[in-house]
């Protein structure tokens, strides 16, 4: 195929690559799907149905960690625009086309966030909302974030390996930190009320909300976004809202808060 305008960056792990259905990835002119599969155990994986498509390319790595994998994809990307993605999404051709049109229409836009269809309830701003203006309770999911590749490359921003599935201590929050790093780097962005993808189930943050590593991640992300004092006084409220007993949640949140202080330069 000719050089793609947009590459959709799909991170997957081991045998999950075999569950990716090509039918969920529509063939759209100027669009390519890059799949990075971490396979540290060297399993024999059947990717023949994906490899049969000219617009799908698969790469394998022997390491672990979702953020590490997303960084592999950022290194592999060559298109003008990139869309962060997961391995269980269904894409809509018309939404992809509108996403490309949004970038094409304004060369100054660095980030475009969209709305995914999920069973969860999320707060979204009005169409064409300026992402540099805070909108209460709005935080895009990773697969709702698309970027102008050159802007991201010029910023040097990456996903922190200390956050996300497979990280040593904080098992979520990588997209929150990544997205806010982009805004702090003075990237311009816009929210478009268009549907690019559909997610069949609950995201990790909802599905695993009671796991210590996910709660710790919240405790670490809060001071990054809100500042030390504001997040510190908010810890009891977040502990009250958690899906585990109050004092256990407060402990995990506090551990994440302290971990952020110790590792803030790496996060």
WOVEN-V321262 format. One record per residue. N is the residue number from 1. RES is the residue in one small letter. PHI is phi in whole degrees, 0 to 359 (999 if undefined). Layout:
n:res:phi
N:RES:PHI
N:RES:PHI
//
This chain:
n:res:phi
1:x:999
2:x:291
3:x:307
4:x:287
5:x:275
6:x:230
7:x:242
8:x:262
9:x:261
10:x:259
11:x:265
12:x:215
13:x:219
14:x:49
15:x:289
16:x:297
17:x:298
18:x:286
19:x:268
20:x:285
21:x:265
22:x:304
23:x:296
24:x:276
25:x:244
26:x:296
27:x:278
28:x:234
29:x:302
30:x:84
31:x:240
32:x:230
33:x:253
34:x:258
35:x:246
36:x:250
37:x:248
38:x:277
39:x:221
40:x:297
41:x:271
42:x:65
43:x:292
44:x:280
45:x:249
46:x:266
47:x:243
48:x:298
49:x:291
50:x:280
51:x:295
52:x:288
53:x:267
54:x:289
55:x:264
56:x:237
57:x:236
58:x:240
59:x:230
60:x:238
61:x:223
62:x:260
63:x:252
64:x:227
65:x:106
66:x:299
67:x:295
68:x:300
69:x:293
70:x:297
71:x:292
72:x:303
73:x:295
74:x:298
75:x:291
76:x:282
77:x:295
78:x:227
79:x:285
80:x:298
81:x:235
82:x:228
83:x:240
84:x:291
85:x:211
86:x:241
87:x:269
88:x:238
89:x:259
90:x:246
91:x:260
92:x:250
93:x:301
94:x:292
95:x:291
96:x:299
97:x:298
98:x:292
99:x:297
100:x:298
101:x:300
102:x:297
103:x:296
104:x:298
105:x:288
106:x:217
107:x:296
108:x:272
109:x:279
110:x:261
111:x:229
112:x:232
113:x:254
114:x:231
115:x:245
116:x:266
117:x:274
118:x:220
119:x:285
120:x:274
121:x:263
122:x:230
123:x:270
124:x:232
125:x:283
126:x:288
127:x:304
128:x:70
129:x:295
130:x:287
131:x:293
132:x:280
133:x:254
134:x:303
135:x:238
136:x:306
137:x:72
138:x:268
139:x:213
140:x:293
141:x:285
142:x:308
143:x:279
144:x:257
145:x:250
146:x:234
147:x:220
148:x:281
149:x:300
150:x:295
151:x:295
152:x:293
153:x:299
154:x:292
155:x:279
156:x:77
157:x:285
158:x:226
159:x:280
160:x:284
161:x:296
162:x:276
163:x:233
164:x:104
165:x:305
166:x:88
167:x:287
168:x:291
169:x:215
170:x:253
171:x:262
172:x:200
173:x:85
174:x:295
175:x:286
176:x:297
177:x:293
178:x:302
179:x:298
180:x:288
181:x:300
182:x:298
183:x:294
184:x:290
185:x:273
186:x:66
187:x:286
188:x:267
189:x:210
190:x:216
191:x:268
192:x:245
193:x:279
194:x:235
195:x:261
196:x:260
197:x:218
198:x:234
199:x:249
200:x:288
201:x:222
202:x:284
203:x:285
204:x:304
205:x:297
206:x:271
207:x:296
208:x:245
209:x:300
210:x:267
211:x:283
212:x:307
213:x:295
214:x:284
215:x:293
216:x:300
217:x:299
218:x:298
219:x:295
220:x:274
221:x:288
222:x:304
223:x:293
224:x:296
225:x:272
226:x:262
227:x:98
228:x:295
229:x:292
230:x:301
231:x:286
232:x:299
233:x:287
234:x:269
235:x:304
236:x:299
237:x:296
238:x:294
239:x:295
240:x:295
241:x:277
242:x:293
243:x:268
244:x:233
245:x:307
246:x:308
247:x:290
248:x:293
249:x:297
250:x:297
251:x:298
252:x:295
253:x:298
254:x:296
255:x:296
256:x:294
257:x:300
258:x:293
259:x:299
260:x:298
261:x:302
262:x:287
263:x:240
264:x:302
265:x:289
266:x:266
267:x:261
//
